[in-house]
Amino acid sequence: MFKGEQAYLDLCKTVLGNGAKKEDRTNTGTLSVFGHQMRFDLNEGFPLLTTKRVPFRLIASELLWFIKGDTNIRYLLQHNNNIWNEWAFEKWVKSEKYNGPDMTDFGLRSQQDEKFNELYKQEMDQFKQMILEDESFASEFGDLGSVYGQQWRAWKTSNGETIDQLKQVIQALKTNPDSRRHLVTAWNPEDVPSNMALPPCHIMYQFYVADGKLSCQLYQRSGDIFLGVPFNIASYALLTHLIANECNLQVGEFIHTLGDAHIYSNHIEQVKTQLSREIRSFPTLKLNNTVGSVFDFEMEDMEILDYNPHPSIKAPVAV
């Protein structure tokens, strides 16, 4: 019954026990393994981890943001979702138009530096308010560049046109389900070095249809096991449900393939706490059956039932 979540906990144990110590761009340090795969049977429940609370509302609003092709954090803030704020905020405080206190080292701030953290919170709250209230400010500083939403929905071609990969793959699933080309990629080599606030971590996914069931495999080049991977599991499981719903298919498996799977050094104790907890049953996802298209779903059309997790475990985000 619990093998889905056990696959995640086994990954945690593998990295804690056998991970290589590696440095990283955030200067935090990690324990890391290269190449790992987890499988989740979506008929056994919706894979929202139970050994700590994982916020479905944040996962769903971020996925809808991707699906809409949006790249501006304004939509996320309108849904009280703050998970992409730091990258937009960094662009603001490093700009010539910013005239507040020095925030350029915010990515390296210490949890123990209460004065700095209080100042950071004040500046961030002001930034968020300006994003929400000032459309021109949001346009300039809220946009993250050619991140997931644009690559999924408006991939730029060499001749200046755009490709809606997500719409194309849904149409192909309906008309040619046995194709081996049901792929969407977010890794655009031209945009990665210059036009993305953060290069995509989950870079490519592929769908597969067999016996009337839709399965999805994600390749993720870099996975923050404690904070990021639980989000990614639930996000792509949700995407699989939404597309299966539109294509009149049942759900099959979500297969999660990781490249560099790592635990940040300042997450190790939190992972150990999570590993000490007993697994509970996965919840159930309920969709509004009157909504036909993936592109028409809103937050109120999705609901998680019978979710009974252990309490959340806080940990700092490595930016």
C-alpha positions as CSV (number, residue, x, y, z in Angstrom):
1,M,0.0,0.0,0.0
2,F,2.8,2.4,0.9
3,K,5.5,1.5,-1.7
4,G,5.1,4.8,-3.6
5,E,6.2,7.0,-0.6
6,Q,8.8,4.3,0.4
7,A,10.5,4.9,-2.9
8,Y,11.0,8.5,-2.0
9,L,12.3,7.6,1.5
10,D,14.6,5.0,0.1
11,L,16.1,7.8,-2.1
12,C,16.7,9.9,1.0
13,K,18.4,6.9,2.7
14,T,20.6,6.2,-0.3
15,V,21.8,9.8,-0.5
16,L,22.4,10.1,3.2
17,G,24.3,6.8,3.3
18,N,26.2,6.9,0.0
19,G,26.0,10.5,-1.4
20,A,29.1,12.2,-2.5
21,K,30.0,15.6,-0.9
22,K,29.7,18.2,-3.6
23,E,29.8,22.0,-3.8
24,D,27.1,23.9,-5.6
25,R,26.3,27.3,-7.0
26,T,24.5,28.4,-3.8
27,N,27.7,27.7,-1.7
28,T,25.6,25.5,0.7
29,G,27.1,22.1,-0.1
30,T,25.2,18.9,-0.8
31,L,25.2,15.1,-0.5
32,S,24.5,13.8,-4.0
33,V,24.0,10.8,-6.2
34,F,23.8,10.7,-9.9
35,G,21.0,8.7,-11.6
36,H,18.0,7.5,-9.7
37,Q,14.5,6.4,-10.6
38,M,11.2,6.2,-8.6
39,R,7.9,4.8,-9.8
40,F,4.4,5.7,-8.5
41,D,1.3,3.9,-9.4
42,L,-1.3,6.7,-9.6
43,N,-4.1,4.2,-9.0
44,E,-2.8,3.7,-5.5
45,G,-3.6,7.2,-4.5
46,F,-2.3,10.7,-5.3
47,P,1.4,10.9,-4.4
48,L,1.4,13.7,-2.0
49,L,3.9,12.7,0.7
50,T,2.5,11.9,4.2
51,T,5.7,11.9,6.2
52,K,5.5,15.7,6.1
53,R,2.7,18.0,4.9
54,V,3.2,19.1,1.3
55,P,1.1,22.1,0.3
56,F,-1.1,21.0,-2.6
57,R,-2.4,24.5,-3.2
58,L,1.1,25.8,-4.0
59,I,1.8,22.8,-6.3
60,A,-1.5,23.2,-8.2
61,S,-1.2,27.0,-8.6
62,E,2.3,26.7,-9.9
63,L,1.3,24.0,-12.4
64,L,-1.6,26.1,-13.7
65,W,0.9,28.9,-14.1
66,F,3.1,26.7,-16.2
67,I,0.1,25.4,-18.2
68,K,-1.1,29.0,-18.9
69,G,2.3,29.8,-20.4
70,D,2.8,32.5,-17.8
71,T,6.3,33.5,-16.6
72,N,5.4,36.4,-14.3
73,I,5.2,35.9,-10.6
74,R,2.1,38.2,-10.4
75,Y,-0.2,35.3,-11.0
76,L,1.4,33.3,-8.3
77,L,1.2,36.1,-5.8
78,Q,-2.5,36.6,-6.6
79,H,-2.8,33.0,-5.5
80,N,-0.7,33.5,-2.4
81,N,2.1,31.4,-3.8
82,N,5.6,32.7,-2.9
83,I,7.8,29.9,-4.2
84,W,9.4,31.9,-7.1
85,N,9.7,35.2,-5.3
86,E,13.4,35.1,-4.6
87,W,14.5,35.0,-8.2
88,A,12.4,38.0,-9.2
89,F,13.4,39.9,-6.1
90,E,17.1,39.4,-6.9
91,K,16.5,41.0,-10.3
92,W,14.9,44.0,-8.5
93,V,17.5,44.6,-5.8
94,K,20.4,44.3,-8.3
95,S,18.8,46.8,-10.7
96,E,19.7,50.5,-11.1
97,K,16.1,51.4,-10.1
98,Y,16.4,49.9,-6.6
99,N,17.4,52.5,-4.0
100,G,16.8,50.6,-0.8
101,P,19.3,48.9,1.6
102,D,21.9,46.6,0.2
103,M,20.3,43.2,-0.4
104,T,22.8,41.9,-2.9
105,D,24.1,39.2,-0.5
106,F,20.6,38.0,0.4
107,G,21.3,34.6,-1.2
108,L,24.0,34.0,1.4
109,R,22.1,35.4,4.4
110,S,22.4,33.5,7.7
111,Q,19.4,32.2,9.5
112,Q,20.9,33.6,12.7
113,D,21.2,37.1,11.3
114,E,17.8,38.4,12.7
115,K,18.4,42.0,11.8
116,F,19.2,41.2,8.1
117,N,16.2,38.8,7.9
118,E,13.9,41.4,9.3
119,L,15.1,43.9,6.7
120,Y,14.9,41.3,4.0
121,K,11.3,40.6,4.9
122,Q,10.4,44.3,4.8
123,E,11.9,44.7,1.4
124,M,10.3,41.5,0.1
125,D,6.9,42.5,1.4
126,Q,7.2,45.9,-0.3
127,F,8.3,44.2,-3.5
128,K,5.4,41.8,-3.5
129,Q,2.9,44.7,-3.0
130,M,4.4,46.6,-5.9
131,I,4.1,43.5,-8.1
132,L,0.5,43.1,-7.2
133,E,-0.5,46.8,-7.5
134,D,1.6,48.1,-10.3
135,E,1.2,46.4,-13.6
136,S,4.2,48.1,-15.2
137,F,6.5,47.3,-12.3
138,A,5.3,43.7,-12.4
139,S,6.0,43.6,-16.2
140,E,9.6,44.8,-15.6
141,F,10.6,43.0,-12.5
142,G,8.1,40.1,-12.0
143,D,8.9,38.3,-15.2
144,L,11.4,35.5,-14.9
145,G,12.2,35.2,-18.6
146,S,11.9,32.1,-20.7
147,V,11.2,29.6,-17.9
148,Y,8.8,26.6,-17.9
149,G,5.6,28.3,-19.0
150,Q,7.1,29.8,-22.1
151,Q,9.0,26.7,-23.2
152,W,5.9,24.6,-22.8
153,R,3.5,26.9,-24.6
154,A,5.6,29.2,-26.8
155,W,9.0,27.7,-27.7
156,K,10.7,30.2,-30.0
157,T,11.9,28.8,-33.3
158,S,14.9,30.0,-35.4
159,N,12.5,31.6,-37.9
160,G,10.7,33.7,-35.2
161,E,7.6,31.5,-34.8
162,T,6.5,29.7,-31.6
163,I,5.6,26.1,-30.9
164,D,2.9,25.2,-28.3
165,Q,4.5,21.9,-27.2
166,L,1.8,21.1,-24.6
167,K,-1.1,21.6,-27.0
168,Q,0.6,19.6,-29.6
169,V,1.3,16.6,-27.3
170,I,-2.3,16.5,-26.1
171,Q,-3.5,16.5,-29.7
172,A,-1.1,13.7,-30.5
173,L,-2.2,11.6,-27.5
174,K,-5.8,11.9,-28.8
175,T,-5.0,11.1,-32.4
176,N,-1.9,8.8,-32.3
177,P,-1.7,7.4,-28.7
178,D,0.9,4.7,-29.7
179,S,3.4,7.3,-30.8
180,R,6.8,7.4,-29.1
181,R,7.1,11.2,-29.6
182,H,4.8,12.5,-26.8
183,L,7.5,14.7,-25.4
184,V,7.7,18.2,-23.9
185,T,11.1,19.8,-23.2
186,A,11.9,22.9,-21.2
187,W,15.7,22.9,-21.8
188,N,16.4,25.4,-24.5
189,P,20.2,25.7,-24.9
190,E,19.8,29.2,-26.4
191,D,17.8,30.6,-23.5
192,V,19.5,28.9,-20.6
193,P,22.6,31.1,-20.2
194,S,21.0,34.5,-20.9
195,N,17.2,34.6,-20.6
196,M,16.1,32.5,-17.6
197,A,16.0,33.5,-14.0
198,L,16.7,29.9,-13.2
199,P,17.6,27.2,-15.7
200,P,14.9,24.4,-15.6
201,C,15.5,21.6,-13.2
202,H,12.7,19.3,-14.5
203,I,13.7,19.5,-18.2
204,M,11.7,16.9,-20.2
205,Y,8.7,14.7,-19.8
206,Q,7.2,12.0,-22.0
207,F,3.8,10.4,-22.1
208,Y,3.0,6.7,-22.8
209,V,-0.4,5.1,-23.4
210,A,-1.1,1.4,-22.9
211,D,-4.3,-0.5,-21.9
212,G,-6.2,2.8,-21.8
213,K,-3.9,4.3,-19.2
214,L,-1.7,7.4,-19.5
215,S,1.7,7.3,-17.9
216,C,4.3,10.0,-17.6
217,Q,8.1,9.9,-17.2
218,L,10.0,13.0,-16.1
219,Y,13.7,13.6,-16.5
220,Q,14.9,16.0,-13.9
221,R,18.6,17.1,-14.2
222,S,18.8,18.4,-10.7
223,G,16.6,17.5,-7.7
224,D,16.5,19.2,-4.3
225,I,15.3,16.0,-2.5
226,F,13.9,17.5,0.6
227,L,12.2,20.7,-0.7
228,G,11.8,20.4,-4.4
229,V,11.3,16.7,-5.3
230,P,8.1,16.2,-3.3
231,F,6.6,19.2,-5.2
232,N,7.8,17.7,-8.5
233,I,6.3,14.3,-7.8
234,A,2.9,15.8,-7.0
235,S,3.0,18.4,-9.8
236,Y,3.7,15.9,-12.6
237,A,1.2,13.4,-11.1
238,L,-1.4,16.2,-11.3
239,L,-0.4,17.1,-14.9
240,T,-0.9,13.4,-15.8
241,H,-4.3,13.4,-14.2
242,L,-5.4,16.5,-16.0
243,I,-4.2,15.3,-19.4
244,A,-5.7,11.8,-18.9
245,N,-9.0,13.5,-18.0
246,E,-9.0,15.5,-21.3
247,C,-7.9,12.5,-23.4
248,N,-10.5,10.1,-21.9
249,L,-7.8,7.9,-20.4
250,Q,-7.2,6.4,-17.0
251,V,-4.0,7.2,-15.2
252,G,-1.1,4.8,-15.1
253,E,2.3,5.4,-13.6
254,F,4.4,8.5,-12.9
255,I,8.1,7.6,-13.3
256,H,10.6,10.1,-11.9
257,T,14.1,9.9,-13.3
258,L,16.7,12.1,-11.6
259,G,20.2,13.2,-12.7
260,D,21.9,14.9,-9.8
261,A,19.7,14.0,-6.8
262,H,20.9,15.9,-3.7
263,I,20.3,16.8,-0.1
264,Y,21.5,20.2,0.9
265,S,23.8,20.2,4.0
266,N,21.4,22.4,5.9
267,H,18.5,19.9,5.2
268,I,20.1,16.8,6.6
269,E,18.6,17.0,10.1
270,Q,15.1,17.6,8.5
271,V,15.5,14.6,6.3
272,K,16.4,12.5,9.3
273,T,13.3,13.7,11.1
274,Q,11.2,12.8,8.1
275,L,12.7,9.3,7.9
276,S,11.7,8.7,11.5
277,R,8.0,9.0,10.7
278,E,5.5,6.4,9.8
279,I,4.1,6.4,6.2
280,R,0.4,6.9,5.9
281,S,-2.0,6.3,3.0
282,F,-1.9,8.6,0.0
283,P,-4.9,10.9,-0.4
284,T,-7.3,11.0,-3.4
285,L,-7.4,13.7,-6.1
286,K,-10.9,14.8,-7.1
287,L,-11.3,16.8,-10.4
288,N,-14.3,18.7,-11.6
289,N,-15.5,16.4,-14.4
290,T,-17.4,19.2,-16.1
291,V,-14.0,20.8,-17.1
292,G,-12.9,19.2,-20.3
293,S,-9.7,20.9,-21.3
294,V,-6.4,21.1,-19.4
295,F,-6.3,24.8,-20.3
296,D,-9.7,25.5,-18.6
297,F,-8.9,24.2,-15.1
298,E,-8.7,26.6,-12.2
299,M,-7.8,26.1,-8.6
300,E,-11.4,25.5,-7.5
301,D,-11.7,22.5,-10.0
302,M,-9.2,20.4,-8.0
303,E,-9.5,19.0,-4.5
304,I,-7.4,16.6,-2.4
305,L,-9.5,14.3,-0.2
306,D,-8.4,12.3,2.9
307,Y,-5.0,13.8,3.3
308,N,-3.7,13.1,6.8
309,P,0.1,13.9,6.8
310,H,2.5,14.4,9.6
311,P,3.3,18.1,10.3
312,S,5.3,20.1,7.9
313,I,9.1,20.4,8.4
314,K,10.7,23.8,7.7
315,A,14.0,24.2,5.9
316,P,15.8,27.1,4.2
317,V,15.6,27.4,0.4
318,A,19.0,27.5,-1.3
319,V,18.9,30.3,-3.9
